[in-house]
């Protein structure tokens, strides 16, 4: 497993695969894109479908980890606004 500095970063959703439950966020704080799984999304009510949309601005914490072809993985994500 990778490591995280615990800092909250900002980014924007580049893609989201609704049927697969994951997507990609880009952040100016990182050179590489960040893999995001729906289980890391916060701010949804019980039974509410958790997803993001292309262009959404988000706050997130990130760890260095190998996930598919990605080198960064989100640990916590919250849509802004």
C-alpha positions as CSV (number, residue, x, y, z in Angstrom):
1,X,0.0,0.0,0.0
2,X,1.2,3.5,-0.7
3,X,1.6,6.5,1.6
4,X,-0.4,9.7,2.0
5,X,0.6,13.0,3.6
6,X,-3.0,13.5,4.7
7,X,-3.2,16.9,2.9
8,X,-6.5,17.8,1.2
9,X,-6.0,18.6,-2.5
10,X,-8.3,20.1,-5.1
11,X,-9.0,18.6,-8.5
12,X,-11.4,18.2,-11.4
13,X,-13.1,15.0,-12.7
14,X,-11.7,14.1,-16.1
15,X,-13.8,11.0,-16.6
16,X,-16.3,8.9,-14.7
17,X,-17.4,5.3,-15.7
18,X,-20.9,5.0,-14.0
19,X,-21.2,1.3,-14.8
20,X,-17.8,0.5,-13.3
21,X,-18.0,2.8,-10.4
22,X,-14.7,4.6,-10.9
23,X,-13.1,7.5,-12.6
24,X,-10.2,9.8,-13.0
25,X,-9.4,13.2,-11.3
26,X,-6.7,15.6,-12.4
27,X,-5.1,18.0,-9.9
28,X,-2.5,20.8,-10.3
29,X,-0.8,19.3,-7.3
30,X,0.2,16.1,-9.2
31,X,1.7,15.4,-12.5
32,X,-0.2,12.1,-12.8
33,X,-4.0,11.5,-12.9
34,X,-5.7,10.1,-9.8
35,X,-7.8,6.9,-9.8
36,X,-11.1,7.3,-7.8
37,X,-13.5,4.6,-6.7
38,X,-17.1,5.3,-5.7
39,X,-16.5,3.8,-2.3
40,X,-14.2,6.8,-1.4
41,X,-16.9,9.4,-2.2
42,X,-18.3,11.2,0.9
43,X,-21.3,13.5,1.2
44,X,-24.0,11.2,0.0
45,X,-27.0,10.1,2.0
46,X,-28.0,6.5,2.9
47,X,-29.0,4.6,-0.2
48,X,-28.0,7.6,-2.5
49,X,-26.2,6.6,-5.6
50,X,-22.5,7.7,-5.3
51,X,-21.0,9.1,-8.5
52,X,-19.2,12.1,-9.9
53,X,-19.6,13.9,-13.2
54,X,-17.0,15.1,-15.7
55,X,-16.0,18.7,-14.8
56,X,-17.0,18.4,-11.1
57,X,-14.6,20.1,-8.7
58,X,-13.5,17.9,-5.8
59,X,-11.4,17.9,-2.7
60,X,-9.5,14.7,-2.1
61,X,-6.7,13.0,-0.2
62,X,-4.3,10.9,-2.3
63,X,-1.9,8.0,-1.8
64,X,0.9,6.7,-4.1
65,X,-0.3,3.2,-5.1
66,X,-0.4,1.1,-8.2
67,X,-4.1,0.8,-9.4
68,X,-4.5,-0.5,-12.9
69,X,-2.3,1.8,-15.0
70,X,-2.5,4.7,-12.4
71,X,0.2,5.6,-9.8
72,X,-2.1,7.6,-7.6
73,X,-5.3,6.6,-5.8
74,X,-7.8,8.7,-3.9
75,X,-8.4,7.8,-0.3
76,X,-11.2,10.3,0.3
77,X,-13.2,12.4,-2.1
78,X,-15.9,15.1,-1.7
79,X,-17.5,17.1,-4.5
80,X,-17.4,20.8,-4.0
81,X,-20.6,22.8,-4.5
